[in-house]
């Protein structure tokens, strides 16, 4: 909620996200890079629950 308020002070309404999802940490591959496939699956799983 605090993040949304701060962003609304800085960004135009069109640039504000409709929804925020909190995750404990970004999934990483063995190389240390962000694992976007797993991240996408995590977000889809969270969205399915809502």
Phi and psi in radians as a Rosetta constraint file:
Dihedral C 1 N 2 CA 2 C 2 CIRCULARHARMONIC -1.123 0.35
Dihedral N 2 CA 2 C 2 N 3 CIRCULARHARMONIC -0.692 0.35
Dihedral C 2 N 3 CA 3 C 3 CIRCULARHARMONIC -1.088 0.35
Dihedral N 3 CA 3 C 3 N 4 CIRCULARHARMONIC -0.778 0.35
Dihedral C 3 N 4 CA 4 C 4 CIRCULARHARMONIC -1.050 0.35
Dihedral N 4 CA 4 C 4 N 5 CIRCULARHARMONIC -0.700 0.35
Dihedral C 4 N 5 CA 5 C 5 CIRCULARHARMONIC -1.126 0.35
Dihedral N 5 CA 5 C 5 N 6 CIRCULARHARMONIC -0.794 0.35
Dihedral C 5 N 6 CA 6 C 6 CIRCULARHARMONIC -1.111 0.35
Dihedral N 6 CA 6 C 6 N 7 CIRCULARHARMONIC -0.770 0.35
Dihedral C 6 N 7 CA 7 C 7 CIRCULARHARMONIC -1.113 0.35
Dihedral N 7 CA 7 C 7 N 8 CIRCULARHARMONIC -0.660 0.35
Dihedral C 7 N 8 CA 8 C 8 CIRCULARHARMONIC -1.155 0.35
Dihedral N 8 CA 8 C 8 N 9 CIRCULARHARMONIC -0.403 0.35
Dihedral C 8 N 9 CA 9 C 9 CIRCULARHARMONIC -1.349 0.35
Dihedral N 9 CA 9 C 9 N 10 CIRCULARHARMONIC -0.438 0.35
Dihedral C 9 N 10 CA 10 C 10 CIRCULARHARMONIC -1.817 0.35
Dihedral N 10 CA 10 C 10 N 11 CIRCULARHARMONIC -0.500 0.35
Dihedral C 10 N 11 CA 11 C 11 CIRCULARHARMONIC -2.007 0.35
Dihedral N 11 CA 11 C 11 N 12 CIRCULARHARMONIC 2.678 0.35
Dihedral C 11 N 12 CA 12 C 12 CIRCULARHARMONIC -1.230 0.35
Dihedral N 12 CA 12 C 12 N 13 CIRCULARHARMONIC 2.738 0.35
Dihedral C 12 N 13 CA 13 C 13 CIRCULARHARMONIC -0.953 0.35
Dihedral N 13 CA 13 C 13 N 14 CIRCULARHARMONIC -0.633 0.35
Dihedral C 13 N 14 CA 14 C 14 CIRCULARHARMONIC -1.111 0.35
Dihedral N 14 CA 14 C 14 N 15 CIRCULARHARMONIC -0.440 0.35
Dihedral C 14 N 15 CA 15 C 15 CIRCULARHARMONIC -1.594 0.35
Dihedral N 15 CA 15 C 15 N 16 CIRCULARHARMONIC -0.095 0.35
Dihedral C 15 N 16 CA 16 C 16 CIRCULARHARMONIC -1.429 0.35
Dihedral N 16 CA 16 C 16 N 17 CIRCULARHARMONIC 2.371 0.35
Dihedral C 16 N 17 CA 17 C 17 CIRCULARHARMONIC -1.187 0.35
Dihedral N 17 CA 17 C 17 N 18 CIRCULARHARMONIC 2.594 0.35
Dihedral C 17 N 18 CA 18 C 18 CIRCULARHARMONIC -1.390 0.35
Dihedral N 18 CA 18 C 18 N 19 CIRCULARHARMONIC -0.455 0.35
Dihedral C 18 N 19 CA 19 C 19 CIRCULARHARMONIC -2.513 0.35
Dihedral N 19 CA 19 C 19 N 20 CIRCULARHARMONIC 2.522 0.35
Dihedral C 19 N 20 CA 20 C 20 CIRCULARHARMONIC -2.012 0.35
Dihedral N 20 CA 20 C 20 N 21 CIRCULARHARMONIC 2.413 0.35
Dihedral C 20 N 21 CA 21 C 21 CIRCULARHARMONIC -2.146 0.35
Dihedral N 21 CA 21 C 21 N 22 CIRCULARHARMONIC 2.212 0.35
Dihedral C 21 N 22 CA 22 C 22 CIRCULARHARMONIC -1.703 0.35
Dihedral N 22 CA 22 C 22 N 23 CIRCULARHARMONIC 2.238 0.35
Dihedral C 22 N 23 CA 23 C 23 CIRCULARHARMONIC -2.174 0.35
Dihedral N 23 CA 23 C 23 N 24 CIRCULARHARMONIC 2.606 0.35
Dihedral C 23 N 24 CA 24 C 24 CIRCULARHARMONIC -1.118 0.35
Dihedral N 24 CA 24 C 24 N 25 CIRCULARHARMONIC -0.674 0.35
Dihedral C 24 N 25 CA 25 C 25 CIRCULARHARMONIC -2.878 0.35
Dihedral N 25 CA 25 C 25 N 26 CIRCULARHARMONIC 2.777 0.35
Dihedral C 25 N 26 CA 26 C 26 CIRCULARHARMONIC -1.308 0.35
Dihedral N 26 CA 26 C 26 N 27 CIRCULARHARMONIC 2.351 0.35
Dihedral C 26 N 27 CA 27 C 27 CIRCULARHARMONIC -1.188 0.35
Dihedral N 27 CA 27 C 27 N 28 CIRCULARHARMONIC 2.491 0.35
Dihedral C 27 N 28 CA 28 C 28 CIRCULARHARMONIC -2.107 0.35
Dihedral N 28 CA 28 C 28 N 29 CIRCULARHARMONIC 2.593 0.35
Dihedral C 28 N 29 CA 29 C 29 CIRCULARHARMONIC -1.494 0.35
Dihedral N 29 CA 29 C 29 N 30 CIRCULARHARMONIC 3.028 0.35
Dihedral C 29 N 30 CA 30 C 30 CIRCULARHARMONIC -0.997 0.35
Dihedral N 30 CA 30 C 30 N 31 CIRCULARHARMONIC -0.501 0.35
Dihedral C 30 N 31 CA 31 C 31 CIRCULARHARMONIC -1.383 0.35
Dihedral N 31 CA 31 C 31 N 32 CIRCULARHARMONIC -0.144 0.35
Dihedral C 31 N 32 CA 32 C 32 CIRCULARHARMONIC 1.650 0.35
Dihedral N 32 CA 32 C 32 N 33 CIRCULARHARMONIC -0.134 0.35
Dihedral C 32 N 33 CA 33 C 33 CIRCULARHARMONIC -1.318 0.35
Dihedral N 33 CA 33 C 33 N 34 CIRCULARHARMONIC 2.736 0.35
Dihedral C 33 N 34 CA 34 C 34 CIRCULARHARMONIC -1.147 0.35
Dihedral N 34 CA 34 C 34 N 35 CIRCULARHARMONIC 2.312 0.35
Dihedral C 34 N 35 CA 35 C 35 CIRCULARHARMONIC -1.578 0.35
Dihedral N 35 CA 35 C 35 N 36 CIRCULARHARMONIC 1.611 0.35
Dihedral C 35 N 36 CA 36 C 36 CIRCULARHARMONIC -1.190 0.35
Dihedral N 36 CA 36 C 36 N 37 CIRCULARHARMONIC -0.531 0.35
Dihedral C 36 N 37 CA 37 C 37 CIRCULARHARMONIC -1.119 0.35
Dihedral N 37 CA 37 C 37 N 38 CIRCULARHARMONIC -0.830 0.35
Dihedral C 37 N 38 CA 38 C 38 CIRCULARHARMONIC -1.152 0.35
Dihedral N 38 CA 38 C 38 N 39 CIRCULARHARMONIC -0.690 0.35
Dihedral C 38 N 39 CA 39 C 39 CIRCULARHARMONIC -1.051 0.35
Dihedral N 39 CA 39 C 39 N 40 CIRCULARHARMONIC -0.779 0.35
Dihedral C 39 N 40 CA 40 C 40 CIRCULARHARMONIC -1.068 0.35
Dihedral N 40 CA 40 C 40 N 41 CIRCULARHARMONIC -0.764 0.35
Dihedral C 40 N 41 CA 41 C 41 CIRCULARHARMONIC -1.093 0.35
Dihedral N 41 CA 41 C 41 N 42 CIRCULARHARMONIC -0.683 0.35
Dihedral C 41 N 42 CA 42 C 42 CIRCULARHARMONIC -1.083 0.35
Dihedral N 42 CA 42 C 42 N 43 CIRCULARHARMONIC -0.809 0.35
Dihedral C 42 N 43 CA 43 C 43 CIRCULARHARMONIC -1.134 0.35
Dihedral N 43 CA 43 C 43 N 44 CIRCULARHARMONIC -0.740 0.35
Dihedral C 43 N 44 CA 44 C 44 CIRCULARHARMONIC -1.071 0.35
Dihedral N 44 CA 44 C 44 N 45 CIRCULARHARMONIC -0.708 0.35
Dihedral C 44 N 45 CA 45 C 45 CIRCULARHARMONIC -1.104 0.35
Dihedral N 45 CA 45 C 45 N 46 CIRCULARHARMONIC -0.702 0.35
Dihedral C 45 N 46 CA 46 C 46 CIRCULARHARMONIC -1.184 0.35
Dihedral N 46 CA 46 C 46 N 47 CIRCULARHARMONIC -0.739 0.35
Dihedral C 46 N 47 CA 47 C 47 CIRCULARHARMONIC -1.132 0.35
Dihedral N 47 CA 47 C 47 N 48 CIRCULARHARMONIC -0.619 0.35
Dihedral C 47 N 48 CA 48 C 48 CIRCULARHARMONIC -1.128 0.35
Dihedral N 48 CA 48 C 48 N 49 CIRCULARHARMONIC -0.516 0.35
Dihedral C 48 N 49 CA 49 C 49 CIRCULARHARMONIC -1.368 0.35
Dihedral N 49 CA 49 C 49 N 50 CIRCULARHARMONIC -0.349 0.35
